[in-house]
Each structure stands twice: as C-alpha cells, then as structure tokens.
Amino acid sequence: MNTDLVAGIGFVVLFVLMLLRVPVGMAMGLVGVTGYGYIVGMDPALKMVGQTTMRTVTDQNFAVIPMFMLMGAFVSISGVSRELFRAANAFMGHLRGGLGVATVLACGGFAAICGSSVATAATFSKVAYPEMRHYNYPKSFATGVIAAGGTLGIMIPPSTVLAVYAILTQQDIGKLFMAGVLPGLLAIAMYILTIALIVMARPGFLPAGERKPWSERLASLKDVWAPLALFIFVIGGLYGGLFTPSEAGGMGAAGAFILGVVRRRLNLAQIREALLEATRTSAAVFTVLIGALLFGYFLTITQTPQKVTELLTGLGLSRYALLAIIMGMYLVLGCLMDAMAMIILTVPIIYPLILQLGFDPIWFGVIIVMTVELGLIHPPVGMNVFVIKSVVQDVTFTQIFRGVLPFIGTDLIRLVILIAFPAIALWLPGRMG
C-alpha cells in the first residue's frame, strides 16, 4: 500500500479514536505503532515502544515537566491565589471594573508560578467569581474575565506547553520561557485595557467595589512577597544562567515547598495531595508525549512532514499567507482537542515548514502557544469555559462565551502585533548568555 495512503488512514483512525474518547496519548501511540509496524514490521515497532518509553522517562531534559508541575501544585494548594487576589482587589477593587482588573492581575501572578491555564481558571472561579457577584458584576463578564485570565497560565513562564514545544523542536527551554515574558505582560496590559474600554463604552455595566483604606492595602502586600520572590528567583536564575531549566524547576518546587511550610500553609495532608496531583498530571503529560513520539516515528517513515512542506510551499503563497493558514488550522483544532495535544500532534509536521519559510523557531513557539490559548476560550468548545462551568453552577455556556468575546478580539489583535513585531518575543532571549 502507498505510504501516503497509509499516513492518510492513520490520521483518519487517530481522529476517530479521539472522537470515541480514547485518551490522546493512547490513540497516537496505537496508531503510530500499528502504522510503523505495517510498513517496517511489528518486531521493530514493538521494540520501539520499550525504547521510546524508557528513553523519555529517564531523560534529564524531561525532568523540567514534573518539577514545574510540583511547584505549581505546592503554590496552588498553599492558597497563594487568594493572597494575590486580595492584594490586587485592595488596590483596584474600588474602581468601576476594578474587580475584573484585580482578577487579571491575580491570574497573571498565579500563572507565573503555576503554569497551568486550566488550574488558573478553576482556582479563580472559586476565588474571584463569588467576590464579583457580591458586588453585582454581570455573570457573563465575571466568568469571561476569569476564562481569559486563565489563558495567561500557558504563556507566562514556567509554561508546560512551551517546555514540550522546546523538547519537540530541540530548542532551548530557558530561551523559550524568557520569550514568553513580554508577550505575557502584553496580554495582561491588553486585557486591562479591554476592561477599561468596556467601562468607557458602557458606564453603568460594571459597578465599583468598596474602597479599602491604605492600611489594609499595605497589609495585603505582606502576603504577596513570597510568590513574587519565588518567581524572581526561578526566572532570574534562568535568565542569568545560574540554573538549567530542569534545575530551575527543582529549585522552584523546593522553594514553593519551603515557603509553604515556613508560612504554615502546608500540612502533611496537603503535601501528600500536592505530590499526588503533580504525579497524576505529569503521568498524563508523559503519556501524551510518549504517544506523540511513537506517532512521530510513523510520520517520519511515511515522510509526511516533508510532503506537507512541499505541498504548502508549492502553492506559491507568501510566507505570511502560509503562516495565516497554519494559525487558522490551530483555531479549528482548538475546537477538537486540548492545547497539549494540539502542540504534540502538529508541531512535528509543521516545524520543518516553519524553518523552510525562515521564521525564528523561538518566536514561532510563542506565536503557536498564543494561538493555542485562543482554543481554550473560543466557541463552540473552550477548555477553560468547560472548567469554569463545572465550578460555577449558576451560569450558562452562552453567558460565559458572551463575556469572553471581547477578550478573544483582544487576543487576535495581540497575535497580529506579535507577528508584526517579533522583537517583543525575541528581545529577552537574545540578551541571554
């Protein structure tokens, strides 16, 4: 059978398995091994399973994933999210839309040490939503700003998705983390600007909260120093070349543990819960990663990446037109699968084309992660939207999507800005040693 036909059947079977709710990693591994075995033979295919699994779980470069997962678990369970929101609310809550601004700032701070968009959205559905409803914020806006703020977890380092992209493309994880800093700060600024524009356009839509006295504002800052110090320690160590990414993850996890214990925010039961949560999440990521590597061997043997590159470059379109096609593909895939699965499934196919078109791979990593962000919130399916709906029972999917629409528009504008000005993403990595 022609290898092109085998590859085509493989993709069809993969999507059928995913529609049947087979876990993505299992589906990719099954298709990859079966397809590879059909072309080369089942004995080499089965040997490949053992070798790939062992090599992946014992590779020191992959240690960055469970370490940052553990750091995020310690931070999440020790209640940092409430402290960040309380401090932001003390300074901004008295303004019209101020609780929305406080939510964005707190989401950004939490994302900087958690790294998970879904965890950020779920956490602030419990922390920020009740406070906004207490001051009569509309349900659509309250849930929309939480959904949008949650996407910051995938961009602001440490980001698991950026780490996986770096591993798949053999790029420097530290440089990719630094490349996400300025785009992440730009996202926070543009979300706040969006809220300000909503307040200007509809003055009575968003209420003002209670003005806190300066004594309470300053008191709220005493709980913020710990997560801020941890972020500066980890990212500063990476930027200054003091740590490798894996070492930074280990130092971050140890730092989060020590801060939680010293501040009496972690007891034995919570430490056990954090370890179990980090183990479960890491196991899920590694399952998808191993499945993707097996599927990647199948793609390599059928020469699918090279053929896709030849097909698209043969269209005679400009490189930015081809980039627009790729971004459109990711927006569609965002309706079908989660961010990690999208990156792992598509990067081995798209990456050779990106190199041939002359785009910087570090910059493209930021662009692709930003586009994947949109998949977390845009209709008809958005992972963050479903997470918020599972936590907040008194709101409908329609209300959440209505509230998140202005932020989707903001994200599209931000994507255009970063495509037009790559230096925003590349300035910090370019200054690293």
N, C-alpha and C positions, 0 to 999 in steps of 0.2 A: 504493500500500500504506500502511496506517495506520502512523504513526510509532512507536506503541507496539509494534507487531508487528516493525518494523524493528529497534528497540532490543533486543527480546527475542531475535531471530535473531542480532543482533550479539553478545550475551553468550554465547549457546549456541556460536557459532562460535569465540569467544575461548577458552572453556574447552576445546573440542575441540582447538584448536591447541596449547594448553598441555599437554594430555594426550598429544599427539603429540610433545612435547618441542621444539616451536618456541620459541625464546627469547622471554621475556615481552614485552620491548620491541618486538620484531619483530611478535609476534602482535597487540599493542594497536595498533601503527601501521597494520598491514594492515587490521584490522577498522575502525579509525577512519576511514582514508582511503576505504575502499570504501563504508562506510555514509554518510559525508558526501557522497561523490560520487554515490551513488544518490539522495539527497534533493535536493542542490543542483546537482550537475553535476560531471563529472570534471575539467574545466579548473580551476575554483576549488579543488577538492580537491588537485590536483597542485601548484598554486601554493602552497597552504597548507603542503605538505611542505617546500619550499625555504625559505619564510619562517620557519616554526617552527624548523627546524634551525639556520638562521643566527642567529636571534634568541637561541636557547638557548645556543649555544656561544660567543657573543660578549657575553652579558650579564654584567656585572661581578658581579652578585649571586650568580651560579652559580660564581664562582671559588673560593668557600669550600670546595666539594667536592674539587677536585683538590689544593688546598693542604693541607687536613687529611689527605687520603689520603697525600700525600707525607710529611707529618710522621709519620704512623703507620708508613709504610714504613721511614723512617730509624731510628725508635725500635726497631722490631721487629728489623731486621737487625743493629743495633749491640749486641744482646744484653742489653737492659735487663730483659727478663723474668727472666732468670737472676739478675740482681743483686737484683731485688725479692723473688724467692722465697727467695734465700739469706738476705737480711736478715730477712724475716718468719719463716723457719724457725729462725734463730738465737735469736729471742726466744720463739717459740711451740712449736717442734717437740718439746720435752721433755714437753709436756702430753699427756694422752690426747686424741686427735683433733686435736692441735696442728698436724699437717701439713695437715689439712683447713682449719683456721683460717688457716694461713700461705698456703695456695692461694687462699682467698677474698680475703685482704688483697692478695696479689700480683696477682691478677686485677683487683681494683679499681684498684690503682695503674697497672697496664698499660693498662686500659681508659681511664683518664683522659688518656692521651696517644696512644692508638691509635685508639679509636673504632669498632672492628670486633669484633662478637661472635664471628664465625667465626674471625677471626685469633687472638683471645684463647684460644678453645677449642683450636685447633690447636697454638698455641705451648705452652700449659701441659700438653697431652697429652705433649709431648716433655720438658718441664722438670719438672713436678710428679709425673706418674704413676710414672716409674721410682723416684723417691725414696720415694713412699708404698708401693710394692710392696716396696722394700728393707726397710722396717720392718713388712712383713706386714699392711698395710692391705688389707681386702677389695677385690676388683676392682670390685664394684658401687659401694661408697662412693667409691673413688678416682676412678672415671670420672664418677659422679654429681655430685660436688662440682666437678669441672672443667667439666662441662656447665652447671651452674648458675652458677658463677663467670664463665663465658664470656658469659652474658647481660648482665653489667654493662657490656660494651662498647657496647651500644646505648642505654644510659641516661645514663651519666656523660659529660659533655661533654669533648671535642667528639664529637658523635654525628652521623654522616651521615644517619641516618634522621630525627632531629629537624630537621636542616637542610633536608632535602627537604620535610618536613611544613610547615616555615615558608615555603618558597618556594611550595608549592601553595596555601597559605591566606593568603599575603601578610602573615604575622606577622613580628615582629622576631626574627631568628635569635639575637641575643645574649640576649634575654629567655628564649627557649626553652631555650638552653643553661644559663642560670642556674637555670631552673625544674627542670632535671634533677639539680642538685647534691644537694639534700637528699633527694629520693627515692632517688638512687643510694647515698648514705651510709646511708639507712634499709635499703636492700637488703643492704648489707654487714653491718650490725649484725644483721639478722634471720637471715641465713644463718649467722653465727657462733652466734647463739642456737639455731638449729636443730641445729647440730653439738653444742653443749653439752647439749641435751635428749636427743640420741641417746646421748651418753656416760652421762648420768644414767639413762636407761631401760635401756641395755644396757652395763653397766660393762666387760665383757670383750670387747666387739665391736671397739673401736678401741684399738690399742696406743699406748704412749708412745714417743717417739723419744729420741735422745741429748741430754742436757743440755749446752749449749755454755757454755764459760767466758765471763765478762764481757768479757775481752779480745777474744775472737772476735766477740761480739755487737756491741761498739762498732766493731770493724774493719769489720764488714759494712755499717755505716751510711755509710761514706765513699763507697760506690758509689751510694747512693740519692739523694744531694743533687742530682745533675744532673736526673733526671726530675722530682723534686719542684719544683726551681727552674723548670723549663720549664713545668710545669702552672700554678704560681702566676703566672708571667709572662704566660702566654696568657690564662688565665681572669681574673686580676686586671686585666689591661688591658681586657678586655671589660667587666667589671663596673664599672670606673672610667671607662669611656667614652673611654679612650685610643686604642682600636682599633675599627674596624668589624669585623664577623665575617670578611670577606674579608682584611682587613689582619692580623687575629689569626691566620688560617690561614697567611698568608705569613710572619709573624714566627715562628710555631711551627715551620714547615718549615725556615726558615733557622736557628732556634735548635737544632733537632734535628741538622741537618747540622753546624753548628759544634761542638756538644758531641761528636758522634761523631768528628769529625776530630781535635779537640784531645785527646780521651781515647784516640786511636788505636784506635777501634772500627770505623772505616770506611776501607776502602781503595778504590782505583779500581773494582775489580770489584764490590764491594758497593754503591758509589754508583750504578753503572750498573744493578745489579739492583734497587735501590730505585726508581730513576726508571722503569724498565720496569714494575715491579709497580704503582706509583702510576698510570702511564699506562693500563695494562690495566684496572685496577679503575675508574678514572674514566671510561674509554670505555664500560665496561659500564653504569655508573650513568647516564651521559648517554644511552645508547641506550634504556634503560628510561624515562628522563624524557621524552625526545622522543616516544617511542611513547605515553606516557601523555597528553601534551599533545594529540597528534593524536586519541587516543581521547576526550579531554575535549571537543574541539570537536564530535565526533559526539554525545556525551551532551547537550551544550548545545543542539544543533539539534533533538534529539528531546525536550528538556525533561525528561529522566529525573530529575535531582536534585529538581526541583520536584514531580514526580509521586510520587516516593518519600517526600518530606516530607509531602505531602498524605495519602498512604496511611497512613503511620505515625501522624501526629497525629490522623487520623480514627478511630483505634482506641479513643480515649477513655482511654488508659492514662496513668499519671503519668509525669513526665519521667524519673524514676529507673527505672521499669519499661522505658521505651524504651531508656534507656542500657544496661540489663541485656541487652536483645535485641541491641543493637549489639555489646556485648562478647562475647556468645555467638557471634555471626556471625564475629567475628575469631578466636575459638578454633577454630571449624570450618575457617576459611580457612587457619589455621596448619598444618593437615594437608595442604594442597594446594600452597602456594607460599611463597616466602621473604618476609622481613619487608619489604624494599624494595618488592617487587611488590604486597604487600597494601596498604601505605600509598598508593602511587601509584594503584592501581586504585580504591580505595574512598573515599578522602578527598574527591574532587570530588563524590561522590554523597551522602556522609553529612554533610559540613561544613555545608551550608545548614540541615539539620535540627537540628544542634547549636546553631547560632546562634538558630534559632527557639525552641528549648527553653530558651534563656537561660543555657547553660553557657559558662564562660570558655574561649575558644579556646586560650589558653596552657595552662591546666590540662588541657583535653581532649587536647592534644598529648602531654602526659606520660602520661595515662591510656592513650591508644591505643598509645603505644610500649611501655608496660609490658605491655599485653595481647599485643602482637606478640611480646614477649620469651617469653611462655609458649609461643607457637607454635614457638620454637626448641628447646624441650626436651620438650614433652608428646607422648605417644604418640598415634597409631601412627607419625607422622612428626615428626622434630625435626631441624632442620638441624645444630645443634651435636652431636647424637647421631651423625649420619652422619659428621661431620667427625672426631669422636673415634675412631669405629670404623675409619675409613680410616687413622688414625695408629697406633692401638693394636690390634695383630693378635690378641692372646691374650684378648679379651673378646667377649662376645656382645651383641647388641642388647638382649636380655632383661635381662642383668645391668646394662647402663647405665641402662635405664628404671627398673629396680627401685631403683637407687641415687639416681636423680633425683626419685623420687616425693615424699619429704619436702620437697624444695625447691619442688616445684610447689605443695604445700599452703601453704608459706610465702609464695609469690608471690601466691596467691589472697587470703590474709589481708592482705598489703600493699596489694593492689588495693582491698580494702574500706576499709582505713584511709585511703588517699588520696582515695577517693570521699567518705568521711565528713568528712575534714578537708582541704579544698582548700588551706588556708593553707600546708600543708607544701610544696606546689609553687609557690605564688604569692608567698611572703614575700620571697625574694631578688629576683625580677623587679620586685616592687613598690617595692623600695628603689633601683632603678637610675634614673639621671637620664633 
